[in-house]
Amino acid sequence: MCRECVGYPRYIVVGRAGFGKPVIQFNGHYDVVPAGSGWSYNPFKAVIYDGRVLGRGAVDMKGGIAAFIIAVKVFLSRYKDFRGSIEIALVPDEEIGGESGSGYLVKYISKPDYAIIAEPSNSSSIWIGHKGALWGFVEVFGKQSHGSTPWKGVNAFEYMAKIATRFVEVYRNVLKSRVSVYDYGVERGAMPTINIGGEVKGGVKINVVPGYYAFSFDRRVIPEEKLDDVEKEIAEIVNRIAIDYPEIQVKISITNRLNPALTKPESILVTKMRKAAKAVIGFEPKLTVCVGGLDLHYYIEQGVDAISYGPGPGENAHTVDEYILIDEIEKVANVYIAFLESMLLS
């Protein structure tokens, strides 16, 4: 299931309080991306400064984990009798796709009625979904030969460059007419996108005519689209271009499929969380769809209503000198408490 996990055990930690339904689960991933260079502080030793907690994973997403642990602890200290159950789930591997974390959790350990992932949406915004993604490579097969006799070969790099240029020009023209009806919180976020060349493979030596080259594609998918249709669309465009180059072979390989996810804005989970937030911060958070990928799809694919709502500022995720605002942790923790009260005491 997880190549990176071999020899490195991962742990999914689940705690539960209460009995029966509804089961409300707070989800947080404890893995982080590498620190990188240029930090002003030790990235793996939390520093508290000027109302902030600095460190790798502070906002993505140890701050969210802290917020829901505080909220559950306070709720349980105030109320001994309530209906339903509260779960806290700490998962690994979100940063490498989440299949061995939230994916395994929902399929084999716990399938709640409602899930709140404490990713850093900021207290003023609720992510009700996220874009999907289709990743893969366009592979070009030519004929390898000695660099001193290029006429004996078919240079796969040259043809890859031609195909890549034509592909992205044609495909961007197709995609520019599509716009999602949902709010993404950023300019142009509502459009599906295509990015090529994040990875390029091929070539063996400077004095060899390359017989193989490949370029990657990263297609981001809005909720109104289906992955199968997107894959078919890419294949049709590439194959139509490849017809003009009979001296080579072209193949498409898919490396990752991420379904877009969406919880209906009118769902109980969304409406109750917005009302709880208004009671705490004075206004209802904006409902947006995240342009990146989240673990939400694992829940939604299993029929579980799920949202992402957690303390920010989210734009600091994965950056040097990453930080979270302590005030945001406190706000969101209080929103969680108000949400639990509305769901389990009424």
C-alpha positions in Angstrom: 0.0 0.0 0.0 2.8 2.5 0.9 6.3 2.1 -0.5 7.6 4.7 1.9 6.3 2.7 4.9 8.5 -0.3 4.4 10.7 -0.7 7.4 9.1 2.4 9.0 5.9 1.5 11.0 3.2 4.1 10.9 0.6 4.5 13.7 -3.0 5.5 13.5 -4.1 6.6 17.0 -7.8 6.8 17.8 -9.4 8.0 21.0 -13.2 7.9 21.7 -15.5 9.3 24.3 -19.2 8.6 24.6 -21.4 6.0 23.1 -23.6 5.5 20.0 -24.4 7.9 17.3 -23.7 10.4 15.9 -20.0 9.8 15.8 -18.1 13.1 15.3 -14.5 12.6 14.4 -11.7 15.2 14.5 -8.8 14.2 12.2 -5.3 15.5 12.2 -2.1 14.3 10.4 1.1 14.3 12.4 3.5 13.9 9.5 5.3 16.9 8.0 7.3 17.8 4.9 11.1 18.2 5.2 12.3 21.4 6.8 14.5 22.7 4.0 17.1 25.4 4.6 17.1 29.0 5.6 15.3 28.8 9.0 15.8 31.4 11.7 15.1 28.9 14.3 15.5 25.1 14.9 12.5 23.9 12.8 11.9 20.9 15.0 11.9 22.8 18.3 8.8 24.9 18.9 9.5 28.6 19.4 6.9 30.9 20.9 7.3 34.5 19.8 5.0 37.5 19.3 1.8 35.5 19.5 3.0 32.8 17.2 4.3 29.2 17.5 7.1 28.6 15.0 8.3 25.3 13.7 7.9 22.8 10.9 4.3 21.5 11.0 3.2 24.3 13.3 0.3 25.3 11.0 0.2 22.1 8.9 -1.0 20.8 11.2 0.0 20.6 14.8 -2.0 23.7 15.6 -5.1 22.1 14.3 -4.4 19.0 16.4 -3.9 21.2 19.5 -7.2 23.0 18.8 -9.3 19.9 18.7 -7.6 18.3 21.7 -8.3 21.5 23.7 -11.9 21.5 22.5 -12.6 17.9 23.4 -11.0 18.2 26.7 -13.0 21.3 27.6 -16.2 19.8 26.3 -15.8 16.6 28.3 -14.9 18.5 31.5 -18.1 20.5 31.2 -20.5 17.8 30.1 -20.7 14.3 31.5 -23.9 13.4 29.8 -24.3 13.9 26.0 -25.6 11.9 23.1 -23.3 10.2 20.6 -19.5 9.9 20.5 -16.5 12.0 19.9 -13.4 10.6 18.3 -9.9 12.0 17.9 -7.9 10.4 15.1 -4.2 11.1 14.5 -3.0 9.8 11.2 0.3 9.5 9.3 1.2 10.0 5.6 -1.1 12.8 4.5 1.9 14.5 2.9 2.4 11.5 0.6 -1.2 10.9 -0.3 -2.8 9.6 2.9 -3.8 6.1 1.7 -2.0 4.5 4.6 -3.4 7.2 7.0 -6.9 8.5 6.6 -7.6 6.1 3.8 -6.9 3.1 6.0 -8.6 4.7 9.0 -12.0 5.2 7.3 -12.0 1.8 5.5 -10.9 -0.5 8.3 -10.9 1.3 11.7 -13.6 3.9 12.0 -16.2 5.3 9.7 -17.8 8.2 11.6 -21.0 10.1 10.8 -19.2 13.4 10.5 -15.5 14.3 10.1 -13.7 17.6 10.7 -10.1 17.7 9.4 -8.2 20.5 11.2 -6.2 21.6 8.2 -5.3 25.3 8.2 -8.3 26.8 6.3 -8.2 29.8 8.7 -11.0 30.5 11.2 -12.7 32.7 8.6 -13.0 29.9 6.0 -14.3 26.4 5.8 -13.1 24.1 3.0 -16.1 22.0 1.9 -14.1 20.2 -0.7 -11.0 20.1 -2.8 -9.9 19.7 -6.4 -8.9 16.3 -7.7 -5.8 15.5 -9.6 -4.6 13.2 -12.4 -0.9 12.7 -12.6 1.0 10.9 -15.2 3.6 10.9 -18.0 3.6 11.2 -21.7 6.3 8.8 -22.9 8.0 9.1 -26.2 9.9 6.2 -27.8 12.3 6.9 -30.6 15.5 5.1 -31.6 18.8 5.3 -29.7 22.0 5.7 -31.7 25.6 7.0 -31.4 25.8 10.8 -31.0 28.2 11.1 -33.9 25.6 9.5 -36.3 22.3 11.1 -35.3 20.8 10.3 -38.6 20.7 6.7 -37.6 18.5 7.4 -34.6 15.2 9.0 -33.8 15.7 11.6 -31.1 13.0 11.1 -28.5 13.8 14.4 -26.8 13.2 16.5 -29.9 9.8 14.8 -30.4 8.9 15.1 -26.8 9.5 18.8 -26.9 7.3 19.1 -30.0 4.5 17.1 -28.4 4.7 18.8 -25.1 4.5 22.3 -26.7 1.5 21.4 -28.9 -0.2 19.4 -26.0 -0.2 22.3 -23.5 -1.2 24.9 -26.1 -4.2 22.8 -27.2 -5.3 21.7 -23.8 -5.1 25.1 -22.1 -7.3 26.4 -24.9 -9.8 23.6 -24.1 -9.8 24.2 -20.3 -10.1 28.0 -20.3 -13.9 27.7 -21.1 -14.5 25.6 -17.9 -15.3 27.3 -14.6 -16.5 25.7 -11.4 -19.6 27.2 -9.7 -17.9 27.0 -6.3 -15.7 29.6 -4.6 -12.0 28.7 -4.3 -10.8 31.7 -2.5 -8.1 32.6 -5.0 -8.2 34.2 -8.4 -8.5 31.6 -11.2 -8.9 28.9 -8.6 -12.3 27.9 -10.1 -10.7 26.7 -13.4 -9.2 23.3 -14.0 -5.5 23.5 -14.8 -2.8 21.6 -16.5 0.9 21.8 -15.6 3.6 19.9 -17.5 7.3 19.1 -17.0 7.4 18.9 -13.2 9.4 15.8 -13.9 11.3 14.8 -17.1 12.8 11.4 -17.6 15.2 10.1 -20.3 18.6 10.4 -21.8 21.6 8.2 -20.9 24.7 10.2 -21.9 25.8 13.3 -23.8 27.1 11.4 -26.8 24.0 9.2 -27.2 20.9 10.0 -29.3 18.1 9.4 -26.7 15.7 6.7 -27.6 13.3 7.5 -24.7 12.0 10.6 -23.0 8.9 11.4 -21.0 7.4 14.5 -19.5 4.9 14.6 -16.6 1.5 16.2 -16.5 -0.4 17.4 -13.4 -4.1 17.9 -14.2 -6.2 19.5 -11.5 -9.8 18.5 -11.6 -12.8 20.6 -10.5 -15.8 18.8 -8.7 -17.9 19.1 -11.9 -15.5 16.8 -13.8 -14.8 13.1 -13.6 -11.4 11.5 -13.5 -12.2 8.9 -16.2 -13.4 11.7 -18.5 -10.2 13.7 -17.9 -8.0 10.7 -18.6 -9.8 10.0 -21.8 -9.6 13.6 -22.8 -5.8 13.7 -22.3 -5.4 10.5 -24.3 -7.4 11.8 -27.2 -5.4 15.0 -27.5 -2.0 13.3 -27.2 -3.0 10.6 -29.7 -4.3 13.1 -32.1 -0.9 15.0 -32.0 1.1 11.7 -32.2 -0.5 10.8 -35.5 1.7 13.5 -37.1 4.9 11.7 -36.0 4.7 8.1 -37.3 8.4 7.5 -36.7 7.9 7.4 -33.0 5.7 5.7 -30.4 3.8 7.6 -27.8 2.4 6.1 -24.6 0.5 7.6 -21.6 1.0 6.2 -18.1 -1.0 7.3 -15.1 0.8 7.5 -11.7 -1.8 9.0 -9.4 -5.6 9.5 -9.3 -7.2 11.8 -6.7 -10.9 12.2 -6.9 -12.3 15.7 -6.3 -14.4 15.9 -3.2 -17.3 18.0 -2.1 -19.7 18.1 0.9 -22.9 19.9 0.1 -23.0 23.5 1.5 -26.5 22.8 2.9 -25.4 19.7 4.9 -25.9 19.5 8.7 -22.2 19.5 9.2 -21.6 22.7 7.3 -24.5 24.6 8.6 -23.9 23.7 12.2 -20.1 24.6 12.0 -20.9 27.9 10.4 -23.4 28.8 13.1 -20.9 27.7 15.8 -18.3 29.9 14.2 -20.6 32.9 14.1 -21.3 32.5 17.8 -17.6 32.7 18.5 -16.0 34.9 15.9 -19.0 37.1 15.0 -19.6 36.0 11.4 -20.1 32.9 9.3 -16.9 31.6 7.7 -16.7 31.7 3.9 -17.3 28.3 2.2 -14.6 27.5 -0.2 -13.1 24.6 -2.1 -9.4 24.0 -1.6 -7.3 24.2 -4.8 -4.9 21.5 -3.5 -5.6 18.0 -2.3 -6.8 17.0 1.2 -7.8 13.8 2.9 -11.5 14.8 2.6 -12.0 12.5 -0.4 -11.4 9.4 1.7 -14.3 10.2 3.9 -16.6 11.5 1.2 -16.0 8.4 -1.0 -17.2 6.3 2.0 -20.4 8.4 2.3 -19.2 10.5 5.3 -19.9 14.2 5.4 -16.5 15.9 6.0 -15.0 19.4 6.0 -11.7 20.9 6.7 -11.7 23.7 9.3 -8.6 24.7 11.3 -6.4 27.5 12.5 -4.1 29.4 10.2 -2.7 31.3 8.5 -2.7 28.5 6.0 -0.4 30.3 3.5 2.5 29.5 5.9 2.3 25.8 5.3 5.5 24.2 4.0 7.4 27.5 4.2 10.6 28.5 5.9 9.9 29.8 9.4 6.4 28.3 9.3 4.2 29.5 12.1 0.7 29.4 13.5 -1.1 32.2 15.4 -2.0 31.3 19.0 -5.1 33.4 18.7 -6.3 31.3 15.8 -5.8 28.1 17.8 -8.0 29.6 20.6 -10.7 30.8 18.2 -11.0 27.5 16.4 -11.0 25.5 19.6 -13.9 27.6 20.9 -15.7 27.1 17.6 -15.2 23.3 18.0 -16.7 23.4 21.5 -19.7 25.4 20.3 -20.1 22.9 17.4 -20.0 19.9 19.7 -22.6 21.5 22.0 -25.0 22.1 19.1 -24.6 18.5 17.8 -24.5 16.5 21.0 -26.5 18.4 23.6 -29.6 19.3 21.6 
